[in-house]
Amino acid sequence: MRLILSLAFPLIISQLIALTLVLTDIWFMSRMSVSALAAGGLGASVYNFVFIMVSSVVGCVANLIAISYGRLVVQREAAESKINHTVKGGIIVSVLVSFGCLFVFNLAPKFLVNAGQPHEVINDAMLYLDAAKWAMLPSLFILVLRGLASATGNVRSVMYMSIATVLINIPLSYLLAFPMNLGLAGLGYGTALSAFIVMAGYGYWLFRHPSYTNYVPWKNLSQYRINATLPIIGLGLPIMLAALMENGLIYGGTLLAGTISVTALAIHQVLLQCLSFTWNINFGFSQAAAILVGRQFGSNDFDAIKATSLKSFILMTVLSLVFCALFIAFPEVIINMFNLNDSGEGAALLFKTVLWVVAISFVVDAWQLLAINLLRGMKIVKGPTVVTAIGYWGFGIPSAWYLTQRYGLTGIWGGIGIGLAVTGVILVIMLQQRLSKATS
C-alpha cells in the first residue's frame, strides 16, 4: 500500500493543480458576469471534451511504457527500444490529432446552434475556444513527457511541472483577461501560452536527466515512422471510444442544462467542477495503480496485480465517501467561491439541491475510473469500451433526458449518476473475473 501511495501522491497533487487552472478560469469568468460564466464554461466544455478524446489515445503512452519498464530486468535492450519507439510514436500521434482538432473546433458554432444553445452564449463561448485551441499541441506533448516520467517512477517531476504551470498560467491569464481587457479570449490565450512555456521547459529538463538520454526525441530521427504509432492507436482507440461514451454523458448533460436556462447552465458548470475535483484525485490515484499494475503485468506477476487492485479499491472507496460527506456538509464554501448568491434568484438553493445528487455519485465514479484504468494496465480495453456504451449511453443518457423533463437540473445529474453506477458495477465485476481467472 505504501508503494501505491508513493506513486499516487505526486500524481494526485498534479491532477489537483491542473484542476486549479480550470477552477481559476471559471472563477475569473464568474467575476466578469453570469453570462460570461455560462459562455466561457460552455467554450471550456467543448475544448475539454475534445482534449479528453484525443488525450485518451496519447495518454496510453504511459501504459505502454510501464509494461516495457516492467520487462527491463529480463529484456533490457528490447524494452529500451520499445520505450524509445513509444515516445516517438506518441509525438507523431500528438501532431496528427492536433491538426485534426483545429478542423473540429471550426465546426463548434454550428454544432452548438443545432444543440439548442442560446445564440448570445455561443458567440462569447467561441471567444474562449478560438484562443484556447492553440494549447492542444503543447498539452499533448506534455502528456507524452509526463507518461515517460511517471511510468518510469519519476512522478515528483510531474508534480513540480504542474506547480510551474500554475505559477505561469494564473498571472498570465489574469493579465490578458483584465488589465489587457481581452476578457474570455485572454483566459484562453493565457492557457495556450502557458502550455508552450511549460512544454519547452519540462522537455529540456527531462531529456537532460541521465535516465532519459536514451529516449531523446531529436535523436535517431529515422525512428519516426508510422508503424511506431500503431501500438498507441491500437490501445488508444478503444480507450478514446470509452472516453467518448463517458464524456458524451457528462457533456450531454451540459447541453441539456443549456436548454433550461442560462442560470441552470452556469450552475451546471460549477457542479462539473465539483465532480472534476474528486475525479482528478481519483484519476491521479488510478494512474498510479495502473502504472504499478502495468509493471506487474510486464513481469507476469498476477498475484501482485490482485493485491494492488484490492488495496486500491479500499483506499478510493473510503476517500470518496469522505468527499461525499464534506461536499454535502459545506455547500456554502462553493457558493461563496463562485458568487452564486449574486447569480439570480434561487441559484444558491438550486445548487444545494443538486449537489446532493452529485456528491452521491462520487463513489461509483471512483469505482468505474479505477476499474477501467486497472484493466488498461493489463492491455484490456475492448470489453470495458462495450461496458461504457451500455452504462453511459444505454442507461445514463436516456435517464438524464427522461428525468430532466420532471426535475430539471436535478434530473440531469440523477441520470449521470445512474450511468456512472451501472458502468462502475459492471467494470468491477469484469476486473474481478479477469483476476480470478489469471490467478486460478
C-alpha positions in Angstrom: 0.0 0.0 0.0 2.9 2.3 0.7 4.2 1.8 -2.9 0.8 2.8 -4.3 0.6 5.9 -2.2 4.2 6.9 -3.0 3.3 6.8 -6.7 -0.2 8.2 -6.2 0.5 11.3 -4.1 2.5 13.3 -6.6 0.1 12.4 -9.4 -2.9 13.4 -7.3 -1.2 16.7 -6.5 -0.5 17.1 -10.2 -4.1 16.5 -11.0 -5.4 18.9 -8.4 -3.0 21.6 -9.7 -4.4 21.0 -13.2 -7.9 21.4 -11.8 -6.8 24.6 -10.1 -6.2 26.1 -13.6 -9.7 25.2 -14.7 -11.2 26.5 -11.4 -9.3 29.7 -11.8 -10.6 30.2 -15.3 -14.2 29.5 -14.1 -13.6 31.9 -11.1 -12.3 34.6 -13.4 -15.4 34.1 -15.6 -17.7 34.4 -12.6 -16.1 37.8 -11.8 -17.0 39.0 -15.3 -20.7 38.2 -15.3 -23.1 35.2 -15.0 -23.4 35.3 -18.8 -19.6 35.1 -19.2 -19.6 32.2 -16.7 -22.2 30.4 -18.8 -20.5 31.2 -22.2 -16.9 30.6 -21.1 -17.9 27.4 -19.3 -19.6 26.2 -22.4 -16.5 27.0 -24.5 -14.3 25.3 -22.0 -16.6 22.3 -22.0 -16.2 21.9 -25.8 -12.4 22.2 -25.6 -12.2 19.8 -22.6 -14.4 17.3 -24.4 -12.2 17.3 -27.5 -9.0 17.2 -25.4 -10.1 14.3 -23.3 -10.9 12.4 -26.5 -7.5 12.8 -28.1 -5.6 12.7 -24.8 -7.1 9.2 -24.2 -5.1 8.0 -27.2 -1.9 9.8 -26.4 -2.2 9.0 -22.7 -1.9 5.3 -23.3 1.8 6.1 -23.9 2.2 5.8 -20.1 0.6 2.3 -20.0 2.8 1.0 -22.9 6.0 2.4 -21.3 5.1 1.0 -17.9 4.7 -2.5 -19.4 8.0 -2.2 -21.2 9.6 -0.8 -18.0 8.4 -4.0 -16.2 10.4 -6.1 -18.7 13.7 -4.2 -18.3 15.1 -6.7 -15.9 14.8 -9.7 -18.3 14.9 -8.0 -21.7 16.7 -4.7 -21.2 17.8 -3.9 -24.7 14.4 -4.8 -26.3 12.5 -2.9 -23.5 14.5 0.3 -24.0 14.0 0.1 -27.7 10.2 -0.3 -27.2 10.1 2.7 -24.8 12.0 4.8 -27.4 9.6 3.9 -30.2 6.6 4.6 -27.9 7.9 8.1 -27.1 8.4 8.9 -30.8 5.1 7.3 -31.7 3.4 9.5 -29.1 4.9 12.6 -30.6 3.7 11.7 -34.1 0.1 11.0 -32.9 0.1 14.3 -31.0 0.9 16.3 -34.1 -1.6 14.5 -36.3 -4.5 14.8 -33.9 -3.7 18.4 -33.1 -4.2 19.4 -36.7 -7.4 17.4 -36.9 -8.7 19.2 -33.8 -8.4 22.6 -35.5 -10.9 21.4 -38.0 -13.2 20.1 -35.3 -13.2 23.4 -33.4 -14.2 25.3 -36.6 -17.4 23.2 -36.6 -18.2 24.0 -32.9 -20.6 27.0 -33.6 -22.8 25.0 -36.0 -22.9 22.1 -33.5 -23.9 24.4 -30.6 -26.6 26.0 -32.7 -28.0 22.6 -33.6 -27.8 21.6 -29.9 -30.2 24.4 -29.0 -27.7 26.6 -27.1 -28.6 30.4 -26.8 -27.1 32.4 -29.7 -25.7 35.1 -27.3 -23.9 32.4 -25.3 -22.4 30.8 -28.4 -20.6 33.9 -29.7 -18.9 34.5 -26.3 -18.1 30.8 -26.0 -16.2 30.9 -29.2 -14.0 33.8 -28.0 -12.6 31.5 -25.3 -12.5 28.4 -27.6 -10.7 30.1 -30.5 -7.9 31.2 -28.2 -7.7 28.0 -26.1 -7.4 25.7 -29.1 -3.8 26.6 -29.5 -3.0 24.9 -26.3 -3.8 21.5 -27.8 -0.4 20.6 -29.3 1.8 21.6 -26.4 -0.6 19.9 -24.0 -0.4 16.6 -25.8 3.4 16.9 -26.0 3.4 17.4 -22.2 1.2 14.3 -21.9 3.9 12.2 -23.7 6.6 13.6 -21.5 4.5 13.0 -18.4 3.8 9.5 -19.5 7.5 8.8 -19.8 8.4 10.3 -16.5 5.5 8.7 -14.5 5.8 5.2 -16.0 9.5 5.1 -15.0 8.8 6.2 -11.5 9.8 9.9 -11.7 6.4 11.1 -10.5 7.8 14.0 -8.5 8.9 15.8 -11.6 5.3 15.6 -12.9 4.2 17.3 -9.7 6.8 20.1 -10.0 5.9 20.6 -13.6 2.3 21.1 -12.7 3.2 23.6 -10.0 5.2 25.6 -12.6 2.2 25.5 -14.9 0.0 27.2 -12.2 2.7 29.8 -11.4 2.8 30.8 -15.0 -0.8 30.4 -16.1 -2.7 32.2 -13.4 -0.9 35.6 -13.6 -0.6 35.4 -17.4 -4.4 34.7 -17.8 -5.3 37.4 -15.4 -3.0 39.9 -17.2 -4.5 39.1 -20.6 -8.1 38.9 -19.4 -8.4 42.0 -17.2 -5.6 44.6 -17.4 -5.3 44.0 -21.2 -9.1 43.8 -21.5 -9.2 40.7 -23.7 -11.9 39.1 -21.5 -12.7 35.4 -22.2 -10.2 35.4 -25.1 -7.5 36.4 -22.7 -8.1 33.4 -20.5 -7.8 31.1 -23.5 -4.6 32.7 -24.7 -3.1 32.6 -21.2 -3.7 28.8 -21.2 -2.1 28.3 -24.6 1.0 30.4 -23.8 1.5 28.7 -20.5 1.3 25.3 -22.2 4.0 26.2 -24.7 6.3 27.6 -22.0 5.9 24.5 -19.8 6.3 22.1 -22.7 9.7 23.6 -23.6 10.9 23.9 -20.0 9.9 20.4 -18.9 11.1 18.8 -22.1 14.5 20.5 -21.7 14.9 19.4 -18.1 13.7 15.8 -18.7 16.0 14.9 -21.6 19.0 16.4 -19.8 18.4 13.9 -17.0 20.7 10.9 -17.3 17.8 8.4 -17.0 16.2 9.7 -20.2 19.2 10.4 -22.6 18.3 7.2 -24.5 14.9 8.5 -25.3 15.7 12.0 -26.6 13.1 12.7 -29.3 15.5 14.8 -31.5 18.0 11.9 -31.9 17.6 8.8 -34.1 15.1 10.6 -36.4 14.8 7.6 -38.6 12.7 6.0 -35.8 9.9 8.5 -36.6 7.8 6.0 -38.6 4.1 5.5 -38.9 4.4 2.0 -37.6 5.6 3.5 -34.3 2.1 4.8 -33.8 0.3 1.5 -34.3 0.6 0.2 -30.8 -0.6 3.5 -29.4 -3.5 3.7 -31.8 -4.4 0.1 -31.2 -4.6 0.5 -27.5 -5.8 4.1 -27.6 -8.8 4.0 -29.9 -10.9 1.7 -27.6 -9.9 4.0 -24.7 -10.9 7.0 -26.7 -14.3 5.4 -27.5 -14.8 4.7 -23.8 -13.9 8.3 -23.0 -16.4 9.4 -25.7 -19.1 7.4 -24.0 -18.3 8.9 -20.6 -18.0 12.5 -21.8 -20.9 12.1 -24.0 -22.9 11.5 -20.8 -21.2 14.3 -18.9 -21.3 17.0 -21.6 -24.6 15.8 -22.9 -25.8 17.0 -19.5 -24.2 20.4 -20.3 -26.3 20.7 -23.5 -29.4 19.7 -21.6 -28.7 22.3 -19.0 -28.3 24.9 -21.7 -31.9 24.2 -22.8 -33.2 25.0 -19.3 -31.8 28.5 -18.7 -28.6 30.5 -18.6 -28.6 30.2 -14.8 -29.0 26.5 -14.9 -26.1 26.3 -17.4 -23.9 28.4 -15.1 -24.8 26.3 -12.0 -24.1 23.1 -14.1 -20.6 24.4 -14.8 -19.9 24.8 -11.1 -21.2 21.3 -10.4 -18.9 20.0 -13.1 -16.0 21.5 -11.2 -17.2 19.7 -8.0 -17.2 16.3 -9.8 -13.9 17.2 -11.5 -12.3 17.8 -8.1 -12.9 14.3 -6.9 -12.4 12.9 -10.5 -8.9 14.4 -10.7 -7.9 12.9 -7.3 -9.3 9.5 -8.3 -7.6 9.8 -11.7 -4.2 10.5 -10.2 -4.7 7.6 -7.9 -5.9 5.4 -10.8 -2.9 6.4 -12.9 -0.5 5.3 -10.1 -2.3 2.0 -9.7 -2.4 1.4 -13.4 1.3 2.1 -13.7 2.1 -0.3 -10.9 -0.2 -2.9 -12.5 1.4 -2.3 -15.9 4.9 -3.1 -14.5 3.5 -6.2 -12.7 1.8 -7.3 -15.9 5.1 -6.8 -17.8 6.7 -9.2 -15.4 3.7 -11.6 -15.3 3.1 -11.2 -11.6 -0.7 -11.6 -11.4 -0.8 -12.2 -7.6 0.7 -8.8 -7.1 -1.8 -7.3 -9.6 -4.7 -8.8 -7.5 -3.2 -7.3 -4.2 -2.7 -3.9 -5.8 -6.3 -3.9 -7.1 -7.8 -4.8 -3.8 -5.8 -2.2 -1.8 -6.6 0.5 -4.4 -10.4 -0.1 -4.3 -10.4 0.1 -0.5 -8.5 3.4 -0.4 -10.5 5.0 -3.2 -13.9 4.0 -1.7 -13.0 5.4 1.7 -11.7 8.6 0.2 -14.8 9.1 -2.0 -17.1 8.7 1.0 -15.2 11.3 2.9 -15.5 13.8 0.0 -19.2 13.0 -0.3 -19.7 13.9 3.3 -17.7 17.1 3.1 -19.4 18.5 0.0 -22.9 17.8 1.5 -21.9 19.4 4.8 -20.2 22.6 3.5 -22.0 23.8 0.3 -21.6 27.4 1.3 -17.9 27.3 0.6 -18.6 26.6 -3.1 -21.5 29.0 -3.2 -19.3 31.8 -2.0 -16.3 30.8 -4.1 -18.4 31.2 -7.3 -20.5 34.1 -6.2 -23.8 32.1 -6.7 -25.7 34.2 -4.2 -25.5 37.1 -6.7 -26.2 35.0 -9.7 -30.0 35.3 -9.7 -32.9 34.4 -7.5 -32.9 30.8 -6.3 -29.4 29.9 -7.8 -27.8 29.1 -4.4 -30.8 26.9 -3.4 -30.9 25.0 -6.7 -27.1 24.4 -6.3 -27.6 22.9 -2.8 -30.3 20.7 -4.0 -28.4 19.3 -7.0 -25.2 19.0 -5.0 -26.6 16.1 -3.0 -27.1 14.1 -6.2 -23.6 15.0 -7.5 -21.9 14.0 -4.1 -23.6 10.6 -4.1 -22.1 9.9 -7.5 -18.6 10.3 -6.2 -18.2 6.7 -5.1 -19.4 4.9 -8.2 -17.4 7.4 -10.3 -14.3 6.3 -8.4 -15.1 2.6 -9.0 -15.5 2.9 -12.7 -12.4 5.1 -13.1 -10.2 2.8 -11.1 -11.5 -0.4 -12.7 -11.1 0.8 -16.2 -7.6 2.0 -15.6 -6.5 -1.3 -13.9 -7.9 -3.2 -16.9 -6.0 -0.8 -19.3 -2.8 -1.5 -17.3 -3.2 -5.2 -18.4 -4.0 -4.0 -22.0 -7.6 -5.0 -21.7 -9.6 -2.3 -23.5 -12.2 -3.7 -25.8 -14.5 -5.2 -23.2 -14.5 -2.1 -21.0 -15.4 0.0 -24.0 -18.5 -2.1 -24.6 -19.4 -1.7 -20.9 -19.2 2.1 -21.1 -21.5 2.1 -24.1 -24.1 0.1 -22.1 -23.7 2.1 -18.9 -23.3 5.6 -20.1 -25.4 5.7 -23.3 -27.8 2.7 -22.6 -28.7 3.9 -19.1 -27.2 7.3 -18.3 -28.2 9.5 -21.2 -31.8 8.1 -21.5 -32.2 8.5 -17.7 -30.9 12.1 -17.8 -33.2 13.0 -20.7 -36.3 11.5 -19.0 -35.6 12.9 -15.5 -34.8 16.4 -16.9 -38.5 16.7 -18.1 -39.6 16.2 -14.5 -36.8 17.5 -12.3 -34.8 19.9 -14.4 -31.1 20.2 -13.5 -31.5 17.7 -10.6 -32.8 15.2 -13.2 -29.8 15.7 -15.4 -27.4 14.8 -12.6 -29.6 11.9 -11.5 -29.2 10.4 -15.0 -25.4 11.0 -14.9 -25.3 9.2 -11.5 -27.2 6.2 -12.9 -24.9 5.9 -15.9 -21.8 6.0 -13.6 -23.3 3.5 -11.2 -24.2 0.9 -13.9 -20.8 1.3 -15.5 -18.8 1.1 -12.3 -20.5 -2.1 -11.0 -20.1 -3.9 -14.3 -16.4 -2.9 -14.6 -15.7 -4.1 -11.1 -17.2 -7.5 -11.8 -15.2 -7.7 -15.1 -12.0 -6.9 -13.3 -12.7 -9.5 -10.5 -13.4 -12.2 -13.1 -10.2 -11.4 -15.1 -8.1 -11.6 -12.0 -9.7 -14.7 -10.7 -9.1 -16.4 -14.0 -5.4 -15.3 -14.1 -4.6 -16.5 -10.6 -6.5 -19.7 -10.6 
